[in-house]
Amino acid sequence: MSQDVSQAQVNALNDIIESLEVKVAYQEDTIESLNKVIISQSEKVLSLEAKVAAIIEKLNALSPSEQADPNQTELPPHY
C-alpha cells in the first residue's frame, strides 16, 4: 500500500473542505438569524402576556353591575 498522495487527491480534499466551510458559514448565519427572530418573538410574547394580565385585572375590578348578565340575552336590533 502506497502512501503517495496525488495532487488530484489533495485538490479533491481541499474542494471538500472548502465546501464544508461554506456550508458551516451559511449555517452559522442561519442560526444567528433564527436566534434574532426567537428573541423578537419572546419579547412580543412577554408584552402580550402583560397586556392580557392588565385586561384580566380590569375585568376583575368591574363591579357586578358593570358586568354582562349571563341570564339577560338581548338580541341585536336586526333580529
C-alpha positions in Angstrom: 0.0 0.0 0.0 1.5 3.3 -1.1 1.3 6.4 1.0 1.8 8.6 -2.0 -1.0 11.2 -2.4 -1.5 12.6 -5.8 -2.1 16.2 -6.4 -5.6 15.4 -7.7 -6.5 13.8 -4.4 -5.2 16.8 -2.5 -7.2 19.1 -4.7 -10.3 17.0 -4.2 -9.9 17.0 -0.4 -9.3 20.8 -0.5 -12.5 21.2 -2.5 -14.5 19.1 0.0 -13.0 21.1 2.9 -13.9 24.4 1.2 -17.4 23.2 0.5 -17.9 22.2 4.2 -16.5 25.6 5.4 -19.1 27.4 3.2 -21.9 25.2 4.5 -20.8 25.9 8.1 -20.7 29.6 7.4 -24.3 29.6 6.0 -25.5 27.5 8.9 -23.9 30.0 11.4 -25.6 32.8 9.6 -29.0 31.0 9.6 -28.6 30.2 13.3 -27.9 33.8 14.1 -30.9 35.0 12.1 -33.2 32.4 13.8 -31.9 33.5 17.2 -32.8 37.1 16.4 -36.3 36.0 15.4 -36.7 34.0 18.6 -35.6 36.9 20.8 -38.0 39.2 19.0 -40.9 36.8 19.3 -40.1 36.2 23.0 -40.2 40.0 23.6 -43.6 40.2 21.8 -45.0 37.3 23.9 -43.9 38.9 27.1 -45.6 42.2 26.0 -48.8 40.4 25.1 -48.8 38.5 28.4 -48.6 41.8 30.3 -51.4 43.2 28.2 -53.6 40.2 28.8 -52.8 40.4 32.6 -53.8 44.0 32.6 -57.1 43.3 30.8 -57.9 40.5 33.2 -57.2 42.8 36.1 -59.5 45.4 34.7 -62.2 42.9 34.1 -61.9 41.6 37.7 -62.1 45.1 39.0 -65.5 45.7 37.4 -68.4 45.9 39.7 -71.2 43.3 39.2 -73.5 46.0 37.7 -70.9 46.7 35.0 -70.5 43.1 34.0 -72.8 41.5 31.5 -75.7 39.5 33.0 -75.4 36.0 31.5 -79.2 35.5 32.1 -80.1 38.5 30.1 -79.6 37.8 26.4 -80.7 40.6 24.2 -80.9 40.0 20.5 -79.3 42.5 18.2 -81.6 45.1 16.5 -81.6 43.3 13.2 -83.4 40.2 14.6 
